[in-house]
């Protein structure tokens, strides 16, 4: 059996996330359907992470095992011919037989994009959050420092009842970069793993700091509380993109 690794980019606007759902379009579902046509066999797709509805990816990683002898170039080209235009395979390679896209990932990097100007954008509306008020990025950077390291991020997980009982809420954030280019503010977060909606909840708090409605040091109290209600409103999905997975 061969183990094939794929790097995928997609516009998540029209999809109900990565994971297959009954009667709803998903990235995994479209990819599985295309692979069945090409390889003439059902395969199991394992991804580095399950992006939510409306979330995008430039560097999603998935792998599958197959008996097919079809070449990597042919697999890549055939997939791109069969997939919808909002999904693209950028790389296909032979992986070690034991490679696992989820369990072997060392870090993942997400980017959240904010359009920070008075007027909204029609062109970028599916790929950023429009925030018309000035942001104090200096204070946002100061606040972000309190999130770096091995922390209990229970306060930043989803408030969905099914997630609130999660026992493992310890994660290590390696890096948070906040940069402003022209009218856009980019927040990049690299970590060894993320809780459900953790990035969007962190960005929500950083926005409150940037709006001067929350002190930078308040991040320490929010973390210490381990209470989701202490963190602010989660931001919308369309600004979020999975940039890269490191192995």
N, C-alpha and C positions, 0 to 999 in steps of 0.2 A: 504493500500500500504506500502510495506517495502522500506526503503532507505538503499541501500548497498554501503558501502565505500570500495574502492580497493586501495592498494598500488602497484605500478607497476614499474618494471625496464625494460629498453629496450636499445638495441643497435640501435641508430638512423641512422646508415650508409645507410641502404637500403630503408629508408622511407622518404617521402616528408613531414616530420614534423608530428605533432600530429593530426591536424585537417583534417577531411575528405575532399578529393579533388576528382573531377571527373576523373575516370580512372587512378588514381595514388595511389600507396600503401602508406597508412598512419597508424599510430598506432591506432588512434581512429577507423578507418575503419575496421581494423583487429579485434579489440576488440568487436565492434558492431556486426560484422558478427558471431563471435564465440558465443556471448551471445544469438543471435537469434536462433542458433542451439540448445543451451542448454536449454533456457527458453521458446522457441517457442513463443516469442513475441518480438516486436521491442521496444528497450529502448532508452532513450536519455541520453547520457553520458556527464557529466559536469566535466571538469578537473580544477585543480588548476592553470594551465598555458598552453599555446599553444607553445610547443617547435618547433623550425624551422627544416627544412630539415637538416639531418646530426647530429643534437644535440641529446645527450643521456640523460637517466634518471636512477637514482637509487631510487628515492623517489617520483615519480609522484603520485598524488592523483586524483582519479575520483570517481564519485558517480552516481548511477542510481536508479530509482524507478521501482519496479516490484510487480506483484501479485503472483509470484511463491513462493511456500513453500519449495523449495529446500534448504537444509542446507548450511551453509557457507563453511564448509569443502568440500562439494560436488561441490559447485560453483567454488571454487578455483581450485580443482583438475581437474574438467571438462574443465575449461578455459585453464589451462596449457597443457591439452591434445590436445586441438583444436587450440591453438595459435601457430604461427611460433616460431622457437627456439630463435629468437632474441627479443621476448617479454615474460616476466614472471610476474605472479601475486605473490607477496610475502606475502600479507595479504588481508584478506576479513573480514569485520566486519559489524555488524548492526549499523547504524548511527541514530541519532535523526531524526525524520521526517522532521525537518526544516534545517538540515545540508546542507550546500552548499560549495562544494570544492573550488570554486573561491572566493566567497564573504566573507567567514568566515576565510580565510587564513590570519594569522597575519604577518608572514614573509616567504620568500622563500630564500633558499641558493643555489647558483650556484657555481660550481668549474670549473676553466679553468686550463688545464694541459699543461705544456710546457716541451718538451724534450730539455734540454739545454746542448748539447754536439755536437762535430763536426760530428759524424756519425749518420745517421738517423736509425730508427727502423722499420723493416718490421712487427714485431709482434704488435707494439703499434701504427701503422700508422693511424688507424681509431679513436684513442682515445686521440691524443695529437697533438700539433703544434710543429714541429721540428724547433728549433732556434739554429743555429750552433755557434753563437757568444756569448761571455761572457756577463752575465747580472749583473748589479749592483743592487742586491736586496735591499740593504740598502737604496738607493735613491728611489727605487720603493715604499718601505714602507713609506718613508717620504712623497712622493707624494700622496699616498693613504689616508693619514690623512686629506687632504683637501677635500676629497669626502664624508667623514663620516658626517652624520647629515641630516637635512631636507634641500634639495637643489632643485634648478631648473635645471634639467638635459636635457634641450632642446638641448644643444650642443652635447649630447651623444645619441640622438635618431637616428633612421634610416634616411638616406637622401632620402628615397623614398618619392616622392611628396605627396602621400596619408597620410603620417605621419607628414609632416612638418607643417600642419595646426592644429595639435593637441593642444588643449587649456590647457589640464591638463598634465603638464610635471614636476610637483613637486613630488618628491619621497624622502623617508628617508632611507638612508643606515645606518644600525645598526653596521655593522662590516665588515672590510676587513682584511683578513689574507693572508700574503704572506710567504710561507715557501719553503725551498729547502731541498729535500731528495734525496741523491745520484745524479743522473743526471736530476732529475725532479724538476720543480718549479710549485708550486700549488698556485693559486689565488682563494680564497674563498670569495664570496660577499653575505652578508645577508641583505635583504631590505624588506620593506613593499610592494614593487611592483617594476616592471621594465618596462621601455619603450621598444619598439621593437628594438632589437639589442643593447640595452644599455650596457649589460655586455661585449659583444665583442668589442664595441667601447671604453669602459673604458680600457680593456686589451690592446688594440692597443696603447693607449696613455701611459700606464704604461710601455709598451715595449720600446717606444721611450725614456722614462726617464731612463730605465734600460740600454739602449744602449748609454747613455750619449749624446743623441741628443736633449734632452729637459730638461730644469730645472724643479725640483720638484715643485717649486712655480708657474710654468706656468699653472698648473691645475686651480688655482684661476682665471687666466685670461680667460681660456677656458670656465669655468662655467659662468663667468660674461658676456662673449660675446653672449651667447645663440645662437651661430652660429655653425651648424654642420661642416662647412668647417674648423673651427679652430681646431677641434679634428682630430687626425690622422686616418690612414687607419684602417678599421675594420679587426679583425683577423678571421681566418677560423672557420667554425662551428664544426669541428670534435673534437676540444679540450674542448668543453663545455658540462657540465653535470648538470642536476637538481638533487642536492643531497637530499634536504629535504624541507618539507613544515611544518610549525608550525601552530597550531590552538589554 
